[in-house]
Amino acid sequence: MGADRQETTVTVRPARYGDLEELVELRLENGRVHAALDPSVYRVPDRAAVHSHFDAELAADHGGRALLVAVVEQRVIGLAEVSADPPPPAHQILLPVPTGHLHLVVAAYERGQGVGRRLERAAREWASLHSVRQLVAGIHVDNHPALDFYDRRGYRDNATIRLADLDDVSG
């Protein structure tokens, strides 16, 4: 089965500068998927802006963030962006549990073969090493494959975001 093949051939490692163009392509592909899902919220970002973002991320030393890539035969086929968030201020009601954010992208032609699972596992390991105790993954309500993926990994519904367009202020 495909999952077994991927489990044995996928390597997850920190992103390198040589991965830049493939990171850009993954972000643009992710933008296309999400823009098709809900064009009132998502867009396909400008290639130059994405290139500049990843160029800066790869050049910087971010102790509180990581870019991890899944690689098969020297091709980047997935990306995990994981960050450790600052604790909530004392005046807020959230418990001061060390929390981080996770964003995963797997190339469309590699989905369903264990790549996301490997990336998510590596993100958990990175988070644990950085004293993060909870990971948050923001998923669009209509992105059922992603919701199912995270459900299978023990993520649970915790909050609902309500979105109001303010074009019609009569409300």
C-alpha positions as CSV (number, residue, x, y, z in Angstrom):
1,M,0.0,0.0,0.0
2,G,1.1,3.6,-0.7
3,A,1.3,4.6,3.0
4,D,3.9,1.9,3.7
5,R,6.0,3.1,0.8
6,Q,5.9,6.7,2.0
7,E,6.6,5.8,5.6
8,T,9.9,4.2,4.5
9,T,11.0,6.8,2.0
10,V,9.9,10.1,3.5
11,T,12.6,12.1,5.4
12,V,11.5,15.1,7.6
13,R,14.2,17.6,8.3
14,P,14.6,21.4,8.8
15,A,14.1,23.4,5.7
16,R,17.3,24.7,3.9
17,Y,17.9,27.5,1.6
18,G,18.1,25.1,-1.3
19,D,14.4,24.3,-0.6
20,L,13.3,27.8,-1.3
21,E,11.7,27.4,-4.7
22,E,9.8,24.2,-3.6
23,L,8.6,26.0,-0.5
24,V,7.2,28.8,-2.7
25,E,5.4,26.3,-4.9
26,L,3.9,24.5,-1.9
27,R,2.6,27.8,-0.5
28,L,1.1,28.8,-3.9
29,E,-0.5,25.4,-4.3
30,N,-2.0,25.7,-0.8
31,G,-3.3,29.2,-1.8
32,R,-5.0,27.8,-4.9
33,V,-6.7,25.0,-2.9
34,H,-7.9,27.4,-0.2
35,A,-9.0,30.1,-2.6
36,A,-11.1,27.5,-4.4
37,L,-12.5,26.4,-1.0
38,D,-13.5,29.9,0.1
39,P,-12.5,32.9,-2.1
40,S,-14.1,35.3,0.4
41,V,-11.4,34.5,2.8
42,Y,-8.4,33.0,0.9
43,R,-6.2,34.1,-2.0
44,V,-3.3,32.9,-4.0
45,P,-0.5,35.1,-2.7
46,D,1.9,36.9,-5.0
47,R,4.9,34.7,-5.9
48,A,7.5,37.4,-5.1
49,A,5.9,38.0,-1.7
50,V,6.0,34.3,-0.8
51,H,9.6,34.1,-2.1
52,S,10.6,37.0,0.1
53,H,8.9,35.6,3.1
54,F,10.6,32.2,2.9
55,D,13.9,33.8,2.0
56,A,13.8,35.8,5.2
57,E,12.6,32.8,7.2
58,L,15.4,30.6,6.0
59,A,18.0,33.3,6.6
60,A,16.9,34.0,10.2
61,D,17.5,32.1,13.3
62,H,14.1,31.7,14.9
63,G,14.3,29.8,18.2
64,G,10.5,30.0,18.5
65,R,9.6,28.8,15.0
66,A,10.5,26.0,12.7
67,L,10.1,25.2,9.0
68,L,10.2,21.4,8.6
69,V,10.1,19.7,5.2
70,A,9.2,16.3,4.0
71,V,11.5,15.0,1.3
72,V,11.4,12.1,-1.1
73,E,14.3,11.5,-3.4
74,Q,15.5,15.1,-2.8
75,R,12.1,16.6,-3.7
76,V,10.3,18.7,-1.1
77,I,6.8,17.3,-1.0
78,G,5.5,18.8,2.3
79,L,6.0,21.6,4.8
80,A,5.2,22.0,8.5
81,E,5.4,25.5,10.0
82,V,5.3,25.3,13.7
83,S,5.7,28.1,16.2
84,A,5.7,28.6,20.0
85,D,3.4,31.4,21.0
86,P,4.0,33.8,23.9
87,P,1.8,33.1,26.9
88,P,-1.4,35.1,27.2
89,P,-1.3,38.3,29.3
90,A,-2.3,38.0,32.9
91,H,-5.5,40.0,32.3
92,Q,-6.9,37.4,29.8
93,I,-8.9,34.4,30.7
94,L,-6.8,31.8,28.9
95,L,-4.8,29.4,31.0
96,P,-1.0,30.1,30.6
97,V,-0.4,26.7,28.9
98,P,2.5,26.8,26.5
99,T,0.8,26.7,23.1
100,G,2.0,26.7,19.5
101,H,0.5,26.9,16.0
102,L,0.9,24.3,13.3
103,H,0.3,24.7,9.6
104,L,0.9,21.7,7.3
105,V,1.0,21.5,3.5
106,V,1.5,18.4,1.5
107,A,1.8,18.4,-2.3
108,A,-1.5,17.2,-3.8
109,Y,0.1,14.3,-5.6
110,E,1.5,12.9,-2.3
111,R,-1.6,13.2,-0.1
112,G,-3.0,10.1,1.6
113,Q,0.4,8.4,1.7
114,G,1.6,9.2,5.2
115,V,3.5,12.4,4.5
116,G,1.3,14.7,6.6
117,R,1.4,12.1,9.4
118,R,5.2,12.2,9.4
119,L,5.3,16.1,9.3
120,E,2.8,16.3,12.1
121,R,4.8,13.9,14.3
122,A,8.0,15.9,13.6
123,A,6.1,19.1,14.5
124,R,5.0,17.6,17.8
125,E,8.6,16.6,18.6
126,W,9.9,20.1,17.8
127,A,7.1,21.6,19.9
128,S,7.8,19.3,22.8
129,L,11.5,20.2,22.7
130,H,10.5,23.9,22.9
131,S,8.3,23.3,25.9
132,V,5.0,23.7,23.9
133,R,2.2,21.6,25.5
134,Q,-0.6,22.3,23.0
135,L,-0.7,22.7,19.3
136,V,-3.4,24.7,17.5
137,A,-4.2,24.1,13.8
138,G,-6.6,26.5,12.2
139,I,-8.8,24.6,9.6
140,H,-11.5,26.0,7.4
141,V,-14.9,24.5,8.3
142,D,-15.3,23.1,4.8
143,N,-11.9,21.6,4.5
144,H,-13.1,18.1,5.4
145,P,-10.0,16.2,4.5
146,A,-7.9,18.4,6.8
147,L,-10.5,18.2,9.6
148,D,-10.5,14.4,9.3
149,F,-6.6,14.3,9.3
150,Y,-6.4,16.3,12.5
151,D,-9.2,14.4,14.2
152,R,-7.4,11.2,13.6
153,R,-4.3,12.7,15.4
154,G,-6.2,13.7,18.5
155,Y,-6.9,17.3,17.8
156,R,-10.3,18.4,19.0
157,D,-12.7,21.3,18.4
158,N,-11.9,24.0,20.8
159,A,-13.2,27.3,19.4
160,T,-15.4,28.6,16.6
161,I,-14.5,31.7,14.7
162,R,-17.4,33.8,13.4
163,L,-16.7,36.0,10.4
164,A,-18.8,39.0,9.5
165,D,-18.3,40.9,6.3
166,L,-18.7,44.6,7.0
167,D,-19.6,45.7,3.5
168,D,-23.2,45.9,4.7
169,V,-22.9,47.8,8.1
170,S,-26.7,47.9,8.6
171,G,-26.3,44.4,10.1
